[in-house]
Amino acid sequence: MNIGIFTDAFYPQVSGVVTSTLILKNELIRLGHSVTIITVTHPNVEEEEGIMRLPSIPFFLLPSQRVGMIYSRKVMNKIKKLDLDIIHTQTEFSIGIFGRIVAKKLDIPVVHTYHTMYEDYIHYVSRGIMLKPASQFAKKVSELYCRDCSAIIVPTIKVRDVLQQYGLIRHIDVIPTGVNIEPFKRCNYNEDLIKDEKKSFGIDETEPVVLFIGRLAKEKSVDIIINSMKELIVKIPNCKLLIIGDGPERENLESLVLELGIEKSVVFTGEKPWEEIGRYYQMGDVFVGASLTETQGLTFTEAMAAQIPVVAKYDKNLDDLIQDKINGRIFHKDEDLAGILYEVLMDKEECVTMVKNAYVGIEPLSSTFFGENVEKVYMEVEKQNYMLQNQKVT
């Protein structure tokens, strides 16, 4: 098939949507399909084969994100030559809208993956004003965008249930984003090199490391992890929190660290290249996440592939991923986190068992399964489209 993936979020940006799109592209190519990415321009990248970019500007409320034009005649003419069989939109805004326009003009079916529950992110736009109307608007836009697509894909049951609560009445395919586990395997990394990398961050090889990798945004709740360190270092004085990532909340988080007086125990590294992120997982003795807005939590799967224990705040979307004390640890109350981190860092025997169980359990979440399952959706859509075209002829 000739497939066009339309997305507002793509490399060099760093996000779950970008990761999912890159993995999908690679898996579809492995399966023999032709894939073109249609996305926004970015000042840090030049022209690349297989990628079309529409002019864009920084989003004024979130300058790290970009907003593209919703139409380009030049790009449209290029797309016509691709003879696309399927359009797969990954976002609902400028490029997502462009994808729908292209689909309508060229009579191509649209598959859409709903990644982001926007009601959890409206604080960026509303600035605390009229939160309820903004939330209702986000729900309605989501439902309207998904309503007449040929197929809808979501990463978890939680997201499917949310869309149904929004009023979307139709079949929804639940397909978790796969992870290429190879870049995260411990056997790929030299221990001495990892020790040297830790030293470059001021961390000695004897110091236990609590690891967070992700975007530093309000909804990621990194402040919960930082607050837990105040209690944890009383029990384990040489423990360090390694925070890998950047974002709009970094300054506030750094201020919180100073306020708590734990600046010697917390290391901010800034953003690291996605293609190198596998080695940073090797620096952690435990990986932790506290967000309740993740639609899947890919970093947990990546940590499991890297064979380090995972601690997460309970959320429905983790029901099929983490079982407490079986393949990871779950905390429900913020004040419980420090105690659970202490248990994980001190009980090596239990950790070995959890890590083994987690590693075995992530095979169904591999990128291979992901690509093949999305391909099945495409084939079903193509079959339905063929039947509809025949009905029109008769």
C-alpha positions in Angstrom: 0.0 0.0 0.0 1.0 3.7 -0.4 0.4 5.3 3.0 0.4 8.9 4.0 0.9 9.7 7.7 -0.2 13.2 8.6 1.0 14.6 11.9 1.7 18.0 13.6 4.2 16.3 15.9 7.3 14.8 14.3 11.1 14.7 14.6 13.1 16.7 15.9 10.3 17.3 18.4 10.2 14.8 21.3 6.9 13.3 22.4 4.9 10.1 22.6 3.2 10.9 19.3 6.5 11.4 17.6 7.8 8.1 19.0 4.7 6.3 17.9 4.8 7.8 14.4 8.4 6.9 13.9 7.9 3.3 15.0 4.8 3.0 12.8 6.7 4.3 9.8 9.6 1.9 10.3 7.3 -1.1 10.8 5.2 -0.4 7.8 8.3 -0.1 5.6 9.5 -3.4 7.0 6.2 -4.9 6.0 6.7 -3.7 2.4 4.6 -0.6 2.3 5.5 2.8 0.9 5.2 5.5 3.6 5.3 9.3 3.3 5.2 11.6 6.4 3.4 14.9 5.9 4.2 17.2 8.8 5.3 20.8 9.8 8.5 22.6 8.9 11.1 22.9 11.7 14.1 25.3 11.7 16.5 22.5 12.8 15.9 20.1 9.9 16.5 20.2 6.2 14.6 18.4 3.4 14.5 14.6 3.9 13.4 11.8 1.5 9.9 10.5 2.3 8.9 13.6 4.4 6.9 16.6 3.2 6.7 19.6 5.4 4.1 22.4 5.4 5.2 25.9 6.5 4.7 26.4 10.2 5.3 28.8 13.1 5.8 28.3 16.8 2.6 27.9 18.8 2.5 31.1 20.8 1.4 29.4 24.1 3.9 26.6 23.7 6.9 27.7 21.5 8.4 24.3 21.5 5.4 23.1 19.5 4.7 24.2 15.9 1.4 25.0 14.1 1.4 24.4 10.3 -0.8 25.7 7.5 -4.0 23.7 7.0 -3.5 23.8 3.2 -0.7 24.0 0.7 -1.3 23.7 -3.1 2.3 22.8 -3.6 2.2 19.9 -1.2 -1.2 18.8 -2.5 0.2 18.5 -6.0 3.1 16.4 -4.6 0.6 14.2 -2.7 -1.5 13.5 -5.9 1.6 11.9 -7.4 1.9 9.5 -4.5 -1.3 7.6 -5.4 -2.1 7.1 -1.7 -4.3 4.1 -0.7 -4.6 5.2 3.0 -4.3 8.5 4.9 -3.4 8.0 8.6 -3.8 11.1 10.7 -2.0 11.2 14.1 -3.2 14.7 15.3 -6.4 16.6 15.1 -5.1 20.1 14.3 -3.4 21.9 11.4 -1.8 18.9 9.6 -4.7 16.6 10.8 -7.1 19.0 9.1 -5.0 19.1 6.0 -5.1 15.3 5.9 -8.9 15.3 6.0 -9.0 17.9 3.2 -6.7 15.8 1.1 -8.7 12.7 1.8 -11.9 14.4 0.7 -10.5 15.9 -2.5 -8.8 12.6 -3.6 -11.5 10.2 -2.2 -9.0 8.4 0.1 -10.1 6.6 3.3 -8.8 8.1 6.6 -7.6 6.1 9.6 -7.0 8.2 12.7 -5.1 7.5 15.9 -6.4 9.4 18.9 -3.3 9.9 21.1 -4.0 12.8 23.3 -6.9 13.5 25.8 -7.0 17.3 25.3 -9.1 18.0 28.4 -5.9 17.2 30.4 -3.9 19.9 28.6 -6.4 22.8 28.4 -4.5 24.6 31.1 -1.9 25.6 28.4 -4.6 27.4 26.5 -7.1 28.6 29.1 -4.6 29.8 31.6 -7.0 28.8 34.4 -9.9 30.8 32.8 -13.2 29.1 31.7 -11.8 25.7 32.3 -15.2 23.9 32.0 -16.2 25.4 28.7 -12.7 24.8 27.3 -12.9 21.2 28.5 -16.3 20.7 26.8 -15.0 22.2 23.6 -12.0 19.8 23.6 -14.4 16.8 24.1 -16.7 18.0 21.2 -13.8 18.6 18.8 -12.4 15.1 19.6 -15.7 13.5 19.0 -16.4 15.4 15.7 -13.0 14.6 14.3 -13.3 10.9 15.0 -16.9 10.5 14.0 -16.6 10.0 10.2 -13.1 8.5 9.9 -12.9 5.1 8.2 -11.3 3.6 11.3 -10.2 4.8 14.8 -7.2 3.5 16.7 -6.4 4.2 20.3 -3.4 3.0 22.4 -5.3 1.8 25.5 -8.8 0.8 26.7 -8.7 3.9 28.9 -8.7 6.2 25.8 -11.4 4.1 24.1 -13.6 4.5 27.1 -13.0 8.3 27.2 -13.9 8.7 23.6 -17.1 6.8 24.2 -17.9 9.0 27.1 -17.4 12.0 24.7 -20.3 10.5 22.7 -18.4 8.7 20.0 -20.6 5.7 19.0 -18.6 3.4 16.7 -16.1 0.6 16.6 -12.6 1.6 18.0 -9.5 -0.5 17.6 -7.3 -0.7 20.7 -3.7 -1.1 19.5 -0.9 -0.3 22.0 2.0 1.6 20.4 4.8 -0.9 20.0 8.4 -0.5 21.3 11.5 -1.6 19.4 13.1 -3.1 22.5 16.5 -3.6 20.8 17.9 0.0 21.6 17.0 -0.5 25.3 18.5 -3.9 26.0 21.2 -3.9 28.7 23.4 -6.2 26.7 24.0 -3.5 24.1 25.8 -1.2 26.5 29.3 -1.3 28.0 29.1 -0.9 31.8 32.3 1.2 32.0 30.9 3.7 29.5 27.7 4.0 31.5 29.7 4.6 34.7 31.7 7.3 32.9 28.4 8.9 31.6 27.0 8.9 35.2 30.2 10.6 36.4 29.7 13.3 33.8 26.5 14.1 35.6 28.2 14.1 39.0 26.9 10.7 40.0 29.2 8.0 41.5 28.7 4.4 40.5 27.9 3.5 44.2 25.0 6.0 44.4 21.5 4.6 43.8 19.7 6.4 40.9 16.0 7.2 40.7 15.3 7.9 37.0 12.7 10.0 35.2 12.8 10.4 31.4 10.2 12.6 29.8 9.0 16.1 28.9 9.0 18.5 31.9 5.5 19.7 31.7 2.9 20.3 34.4 0.8 17.2 33.5 3.9 14.9 34.0 3.7 15.6 37.8 7.5 15.5 38.2 7.0 17.6 41.3 5.6 14.5 43.1 8.8 12.7 42.4 11.0 15.6 43.6 8.9 15.9 46.8 9.4 12.2 47.5 13.2 12.7 47.3 13.2 14.9 50.5 12.0 11.8 52.5 14.0 9.2 50.5 17.4 10.8 51.1 16.8 10.7 54.8 16.9 6.9 54.5 19.4 6.7 51.6 21.5 9.9 51.9 23.6 9.2 48.7 20.5 8.5 46.5 20.2 10.7 43.4 17.3 11.7 41.2 18.3 11.9 37.5 15.8 13.9 35.4 16.3 13.5 31.7 14.2 15.9 29.6 13.2 19.5 29.2 10.1 21.5 28.9 8.1 24.5 30.2 8.0 23.4 33.8 11.8 23.0 34.2 12.3 26.4 35.9 9.6 25.7 38.4 10.9 22.2 39.2 14.5 23.6 39.7 13.0 26.2 42.1 11.2 23.4 44.0 14.5 21.5 44.3 16.1 24.6 45.8 13.2 25.3 48.1 13.4 21.7 49.5 17.2 22.1 49.9 17.9 18.9 47.9 19.9 20.4 45.0 22.8 18.0 45.7 20.5 15.1 45.2 18.8 16.1 42.0 20.4 16.2 38.5 18.7 17.9 35.5 20.4 16.9 32.3 18.2 18.6 29.7 16.8 17.0 26.6 18.8 14.2 25.0 18.6 12.9 21.4 15.9 10.3 20.9 18.2 7.9 19.1 20.5 7.9 22.1 17.9 7.6 24.8 18.3 3.8 25.3 21.6 4.3 27.1 20.2 6.7 29.6 17.8 4.1 30.9 20.9 2.0 31.9 21.8 4.7 34.5 18.7 4.1 36.6 18.3 1.7 39.5 14.6 2.4 39.4 12.4 4.2 36.9 9.5 6.3 38.2 6.5 8.1 36.7 3.7 10.0 38.4 1.6 11.4 35.6 -2.2 10.6 35.2 -2.5 12.0 31.7 -0.5 9.4 29.7 -2.5 7.5 27.1 -0.2 4.6 27.3 3.1 5.3 29.1 5.7 4.3 26.6 8.5 5.1 28.9 7.4 2.4 31.3 7.7 -0.2 28.5 11.1 1.2 27.5 12.3 0.9 31.1 11.0 -2.7 31.2 13.0 -3.4 28.0 16.0 -1.9 29.7 15.5 -4.3 32.6 15.2 -1.8 35.4 12.3 -1.9 38.0 9.4 0.4 37.3 7.3 2.4 39.9 4.2 4.2 38.6 1.2 6.1 40.0 -1.9 4.1 39.5 -3.9 4.9 36.4 -6.4 2.8 34.5 -4.3 2.8 31.4 -1.7 0.8 33.3 -4.0 -2.1 34.3 -2.7 -4.3 31.5 0.9 -3.2 31.9 1.9 -3.2 35.5 0.8 -5.6 38.3 1.9 -4.4 41.7 4.8 -6.5 43.2 4.6 -8.8 40.1 6.3 -6.9 37.4 6.6 -3.4 39.0 5.3 -1.3 41.8 2.2 0.9 41.9 1.5 3.8 44.3 -1.9 5.4 44.9 -1.1 8.3 47.2 1.8 10.7 46.6 3.0 10.3 50.2 3.5 6.6 49.6 6.1 7.1 46.8 9.2 7.6 48.9 8.5 4.4 50.9 8.0 2.3 47.8 11.2 3.7 46.1 13.1 2.8 49.3 11.7 -0.8 49.2 12.6 -1.2 45.6 16.2 0.1 46.0 16.8 -2.0 49.1 15.2 -5.3 48.2 17.4 -6.5 45.3 15.9 -10.0 45.3 12.4 -8.9 44.7 13.6 -6.5 42.1 15.3 -9.2 40.1 12.0 -11.2 40.0 9.9 -8.1 39.0 12.4 -7.2 36.2 12.3 -10.7 34.8 8.5 -10.8 34.8 8.3 -7.3 33.2 10.8 -8.2 30.4 9.0 -11.4 29.5 5.6 -9.6 29.5 6.5 -6.8 27.0 6.7 -9.1 24.0 3.1 -8.4 22.9 4.0 -4.7 23.0 6.8 -5.1 20.5 7.0 -2.8 17.5 6.4 -5.9 15.3 3.0 -6.6 16.8 2.1 -2.9 16.6 2.9 -2.6 12.9 1.1 -5.9 12.0 -2.0 -4.9 13.9 -2.2 -1.5 12.2 -1.7 -3.2 8.9 -4.7 -5.4 9.6 -6.8 -2.2 10.2 -5.6 -0.8 6.8 -6.6 -4.0 5.0 -10.0 -4.0 6.5 -10.5 -0.3 5.6 -9.3 -1.0 2.1 -11.7 -3.9 1.8 -14.6 -1.7 3.0 -13.7 1.1 0.7 -13.5 -1.3 -2.3 -17.0 -2.6 -1.4 -18.3 1.0 -1.2 -16.8 1.9 -4.6 -18.5 -1.1 -6.2 -21.8 -0.2 -4.7 -21.5 3.3 -6.2 -20.8 1.8 -9.6 -23.8 -0.6 -9.5 
